[in-house]
Amino acid sequence: MLTETTMKAHRLADLPTVESDSLLALIAMAAADPRPGKIDVGVGVFRDADGNTPILKVIKEAEQRLHDTQKSKSYLGSAGDRRYAELLRPILLGEHAADDRIAGLQTPGGCGALRLGFELIATANPHARVLVGTPTWPNHPPIIEAVRLERVDYPYYERGQAAIRFEDMLEALGNAEPGDVALLHGCCHNPTGADLGEDQWREVIRVVADRGLIPLIDIAYQGFGRGLDEDAFGVRLALASCEEVIVAQSCDKNFSVYRDRVGSFWVKTGSAEATRKAMAHVFQRAREMWSMPPDHGAACVHIILEDEELRARWLVELKAMRDRINSVRARIAAADPRLSFIGRQFGMFSMLPLSKEQVLKLRADHGIYMADSGRFNVVGMSDEALGRFTAAVVDALDA
Ligand SMILES: Cc1ncc(COP(=O)(O)O)c(C=O)c1O
């Protein structure tokens, strides 16, 4: 017999209300603010000195070449553009590029790769728990919940001290069970801006390997910190030390092709044979979820990486983005000693030591949109807005 609840569940009109993703809600709120001087430092896109997110010149060139030479838009299959993944392989994996226990495929952005990673874990071990350092990105918990894995949060960051709670992190990982998953942020990826240093990576990966955990590393900002190789330190260390590793990678930021959805998924197991088996499941999950990834952005990245001259020009444009991030950080840090920690961090994000009330007041009084937690994008504004931003933040800290 149908109960009232199951009958209700059959009607679309009776679906429960969904709380929207806090980051997407913030973007919508900023867009709806009519004040001309509003500052949207919530969304994670690079902006130049004029406050624009320009298309890279090498992407424009690659798009032109694609337009001139592409002869077919026939299907490519669940793996997408296989050459794109091959070209990315040495950039991400470095000295592990030739390891046949590591395989990858193109995905719709880094978020698609993340979902694929958790799907694979859930297929292999539905009882695995996922250890998540908080705060994290608002889409991590729902992706983990969507594949019905249990999430175990541990405190990663001490806001007042602008410091990683490293002992807490080691303790949480040390108490995990073999087969559990350590969700780790690659370079410049932590929403707090507090990345693990190289010595900390060594300790974390040692515990992860000793406990038999699977590191799942989310890396979307390679090249925004110190350089492509330096920024891949954690990924490569995990590959060197752990039998099983998953990496969710994105080109959306470092090629500035956000909406084109360009990412890749990588898995390492203990043998080439086991990796082939795992990849068969990965293809199956990809087929179920999106069938095939979108081609355009990955085709442009493929063209750039295949061509020596375009590749060199991409590295120059990537360095220009990195240099701007680091110079804006230095300028914010110089504005007040309480902001000096920002100059010691890398990447686009930092977390200000502000209460939610202070954040909401900045939003109401100055049209400054950052996450309620105080997380903001250091290159989310023009040079003109930067002075107004730091003055308003220092005022808020004084209040
Ligand atoms: C948690 C997380 N990981 C990775 C990414 C990578 O970006 P994309 O999915 O746009 O390639 C994002 C994007 O915002 C993200 O929120």
The ligand as an SDF file (V2000), in Angstrom:
LIG
                    3D

 16 16  0  0  0  0  0  0  0  0999 V2000
   36.1300   22.0080   -4.9900 C   0  0  0  0  0  0  0  0  0  0  0  0
   36.5290   22.3120   -6.3780 C   0  0  0  0  0  0  0  0  0  0  0  0
   37.4700   21.5670   -6.9560 N   0  0  0  0  0  0  0  0  0  0  0  0
   37.8730   21.7980   -8.2150 C   0  0  0  0  0  0  0  0  0  0  0  0
   37.3520   22.8350   -8.9460 C   0  0  0  0  0  0  0  0  0  0  0  0
   37.8850   22.9420  -10.3280 C   0  0  0  0  0  0  0  0  0  0  0  0
   37.2490   23.7230  -11.1610 O   0  0  0  0  0  0  0  0  0  0  0  0
   36.3800   23.2890  -12.4180 P   0  0  0  0  0  0  0  0  0  0  0  0
   35.4090   22.2330  -12.0030 O   0  0  0  0  0  0  0  0  0  0  0  0
   35.7420   24.5710  -12.7880 O   0  0  0  0  0  0  0  0  0  0  0  0
   37.3540   22.7870  -13.4260 O   0  0  0  0  0  0  0  0  0  0  0  0
   36.3590   23.6700   -8.3810 C   0  0  0  0  0  0  0  0  0  0  0  0
   35.7870   24.8030   -9.1130 C   0  0  0  0  0  0  0  0  0  0  0  0
   35.2570   25.7460   -8.6470 O   0  0  0  0  0  0  0  0  0  0  0  0
   35.9220   23.3840   -7.0650 C   0  0  0  0  0  0  0  0  0  0  0  0
   34.9830   24.1020   -6.4610 O   0  0  0  0  0  0  0  0  0  0  0  0
  1  2  1  0
  2  3  1  0
  2 15  2  0
  3  4  2  0
  4  5  1  0
  5  6  1  0
  5 12  2  0
  6  7  1  0
  7  8  1  0
  8  9  2  0
  8 10  1  0
  8 11  1  0
 12 13  1  0
 12 15  1  0
 13 14  2  0
 15 16  1  0
M  END
$$$$
